[in-house]
Amino acid sequence: MASNPSPAPADTARARTTVLPAKTGGSLSLQTHPLARRHYRVATAAIESFVDLVEHCVRVLIPGALVYARPRIGKTQAIDYLTLHLAKHRPDIVVLRLSCEHHRSDFEGPFFNSLLSAAGVRQPLPKSISDKRFALLCRITEQAQVHAGHIVVLMCDEAQRLSKHGLEWLRDVHDQLARHGIHLITFLVGQPQLLAQKAQYQLSGDEQIVARFMIEQLQFRGIARAEDAATCLASYDISRYPEDGGATFAEFFYPQAYGAGMRLAQHAHGLWAAFVHAHARSQLPGAVEVPMDYFTRAVETVLLNGPLWDTLGFEPTEGHWERAVRDSGYVASRQTVRESTQSG
């Protein structure tokens, strides 16, 4: 089967830093490889845009931005990637992750408990609100000193759950840190209703919230075309584990085929076509937009079968990709969403 052209050189170069596996101890085997444990992150074009946004905000000290996408498209994985990216390339920055919870009523206590937990403060937590605020300020200041920096990045996941009161309390934290020379940069990551909330704050005159947390905005997307797939697949072809002298992901699972010249990125159109065909056969609504979780599961299916399929002449075929897409759970997940929407 003839292969499609490789991705553009710019895409390949950009993919070199997109796989960031965690370190493992002991000898590396098929079972302990980060891919087998799903202990790695690959960047999509959308994640790279998120990286660019974060780096821009950090560079010019923009205090806040919002990133929005429909549910289950991969926002949490993007935050995982950003956390690893900053740890590797900007170790002077403190990164906090806040999972925003839904509360029927707004109370400062639970809000600051969540912030304290995000900052790494464990039980027992302070009792009074003032003590919680002071403990949070002390913890973040200490962390900034440990990192020898002055920037703190706060990633708020499911940020559409944050109320106006929560944002006001967060603005207070921002101001308190600023008085100690620390810049807090907040990224509100959540569902599209974040845009409606921003518009509402503008209409109601709450410009202090918009100007503090919603200056920049980015729409986050899944894999939406073959070129996106090629960029991701190139990561498996060229990213090594361990980074210093280890085999690439594709080489590790397909040493014979890789040695003979097989590269996953050359088959991006085949994988993308398999998702498109599965989407059409199942009569799923809307355009094809594959969440990162299901895309990586499809790639992992092919790679983990390397011990069975690896030969000097192996190239993934239409049948391999169709099986991989079926095993990824993409169709089942979209059907569940459609049934839930219809029943609602």
N, C-alpha and C positions, 0 to 999 in steps of 0.2 A: 504494500500500500504506500503510495507516494506521500511524502510528508509535506506539510505546508511550510511556508517561509518562516524563518526565525523572527522573533520580535526585533524591532528596531534597536540599533546599538544603544540609543539613549535609554530605552526601557531596560535593557540588560544591565547597563551600568548602574541604574537606579536600584535594581533588584539586589545588588550585592550586599546591602545592609539590611535586608528585610527579614531575614530569618534570625531570630535571637533566642536560641535554646538556652535553657538553664543548665548549669553545670551538674554533672553526675559524678559520683565517686566510683572507683573500681574499674574493672575492664568493661568495654563496650560490647554489647551483644545485640541481637535482633530484639530481644525483650526489653533491654534497658536503654535503647536508643530513644532520644527525646520524641521522635515521631511516633514510635510505638506507644509511648505514654501520653501522647498529645501534650507534651510539655514544651511547646515552642509556639511562636507566632510568626505569621507571614503577612506582609503588607500588601494591601490592594492599592489601586490608584487612589481610592477614597481615603484610605489610611495615610497615604503619602501626602494628600492634601491637608489632612488633619495635622500631620507632622509640620508641614509648612506653616500652617496657621499658628501652632504653638510656638514655633521658632520665631515667627514674626512678632507675636505678642511679647515673648521674652526679650527679644532684641530691643524693642522700643518701649517696653514696659507698659503695654496696654493692659488695664486692670481686669478685663473680662471679655468673654466671647461665648456665644451659644452655638452648639452643634446639634442638629436635629435630623431624625430619620424615622421611618415607620418602624414598628416593633419587630424584633427578631432579625434585624438586618446586620447586626454585628458591632453595635456601638461599644458593648462591654469588652469585646475582643480588641477593639481599637484602643480602648483605654489601657488594656494589658500591654499592648504593643508600645504605646506612648510612654508608659512607666518604664519599660525595659530600655527604650530608646534614650530617654533622658538619663537614666542611671549609667548608661554606657558612654554617652556623648557629652552630658552636662552633669557630672557628679557633684558640682557645686550647688545644684538646685535641689531643694527639698520637695518631694512629691507626696501629696496626701490624696487619698481616695475616699470620697464620702458617698455611701449608698443612701440616697434620699428615701426615707420611709414615709408612708402615708399615715397621717394622724387625723382623727376626727376634729380635734381641737389643737390650737397652737399653744405650746408651752415651751418656755425657754429651757427647762430642765432636760427633757428628752433630746432637744435639738443640740444642746451643748454636750450631752453625753455622747451623741453620735460623732460630733467633731473631736471630742477627746479620744474616742476610740480610733478615729481615722488618724489622729496624731500619735497613736501608740501608747496612750495612757491607759493602764489597766486598773482593775478593781484593787482596792475600794476607791470609788470616784468621790470627789468632793460633794458635800451636801448642798450648800447654798449656791445660788446663781452667781454671785460675785466670786466665790471661791472657784467655781467651774471656769469662769472667764479668766481668772488669774492663772489657774493651772494650765489652761490652753495656751495663753500668752507665753508662759514660762517654757512650756514644752516646745513650742515652735521656735522660740528664740534659741533654746539650747540646740535644737536640731540644725538651725541655720549656722550656728557656731561650729558644730561638728563637721558640717559640709563646707565650712569656710566660704559661705556665700551669703547673699542677701535677697534671694528670690525663692518664694514658695509657690508652687503650682498646686492648685486644688482642683481635682477632677470630681465633679458632682454628677454621678450617674442617676438616671431617672429624675432629672432635675425639674421636670414638669410638676413634680409633687411638692416642690418648694413653694411655700406661701409667701405673700408679701412680707409678713412678719419675719419669716425665716431669712429672706433676703436682707431685710433691715438689720437683723442681728448679725448677719454675715458682713454687712457694711461696717458695723461697729468693730468687728474683729479686724477688718482691713485697715480702718483708721488707727486702731490701737497698735497694730504691727508697724504701720508707717511711722508712728512716733518713735519707734525703736530702730528705724532705718531698714525695715524689712518690707519688701514689695510682695504683696499677695496677688497672684494672678489666678482668677477663677474661670473655669470652663464649665458651663452648664450644658450637659450632654443629656438629651432626652428625645421625646417624641415631638411630632410637628406642632402640638398645641403650645409649645414654647413660643412659636411665632405669634400666636393669638395672644398669649400672655404679654409679650413685648408690646404689641399694638395696644393692648388695654392699658398698660402702664403709661404709654405715650399719651393716650387719650385722657387719662385721669390726671395727668400732670405729674406723675411720679418719675420725672426725668432723672432723678438721682439714682434710681435703680437701673434704668436703661444705660445711663452714662457710666455706671460702675461695672455692670456685669454683662451687658448686651451690645457692646460697641461693634464687634465683628460678629458675623454669622456665617455658618457653613452648612450646606445640605450634605449629609452623609449618605452614600449609596453602597449597594452591594456590587457584585460582579455583573456588569451590564453589557459586556461585549467581548468579542474574542481577544481584543488587544489587552483588556484587563486580565483575562485568563493567562495570556502569554507572559505578562509581567510577573504574575504570581508563580507560574511554573518555572520561570527562569531562576527564581530563588532556590527552588529545590535542585536545580542543575548546578549552581555555582556557590551556594553557601555551604560551608564546611562545619563539621562537628567531630572533634573539637576544632575551634577556629584556627588554631595553630597547627597546620599540617594534617588535619583529619580528612576523611573522605567527604565528598559532597553528599547530600542526602540521596540523590539519584544514584550516585556511584556506590554508596554503601549497600543499597538494596538490589542493585543491578550491576554488579562489577563487570560482568562479561559484556552486556549490552552497552554500558556506558563506555567501556574501553574501546568498543567498536564504533563509537560515535553517536549512540542514541542520546537525544536530549528531549526532555519533556516539553520544553518551550516550543519545539518544532511541531508539536501535536496539539497546540492550544485550540485550533479551530475544530479539531475532532472532539475534544472535551466540551467545548462550548456548544457544538451541534448536538451533542447528546443531551445536554440540559434543555436546549430549545425543543428537541423532539419530544422529550419526556413531558415538558410543559404543554405542548400542543396535544399530544395523545391523551393526556388527562384532562384536557379542556379547562386548564386553570385560567383564571381571569387575569387581565392586565399583561403588561410587558414582562419579559423574563428579566428578573433581577435576583441573582442568587446570593443569599447570605453567606458570609465567609465560612461559617461553621459547616455548611453542607458542601461547599466547594472543597474545603480541605479534607473532609471525610472522603470525597470521591477520589482525590489524589492519593490519600493514604491507602485506600483499597487497592489501588494499582501497585503502589510501592511495597506494601506489606506482602503482596503475592510474589515479590521478587524471587524468593528462594524456590518457588515452583515454576515460574515463567522465564527466568533469566537464561538467555542463550546469546551467542555472538550476534545473531541476526534479529533479536527481538525488537519489535516496534509496537507500541500500543495501537490496537485496531479499534474500529467502530464497536465491535462486540465488547472489548475490554472496557471502553468508556461507558457504554450503556449499562453494563453490570455495575460499574462504579457509581454511576448516578443513581441507579436503583438502590444500591446499598447505602447511599448517603442519607436517605430519608427525606430528600427535598420534596418530592411529590406528596408524600404522606403529611408532611408538616403544612404544606400549602392547602391541602384538602381539609385538614383540621381547622385551619384559620377560616377557610371559606364556610365550613359547616357552622362554626361558631358565630360568624357574621350573619349568616342566614337565619339561624335560630334566635339570634338577638333581635 
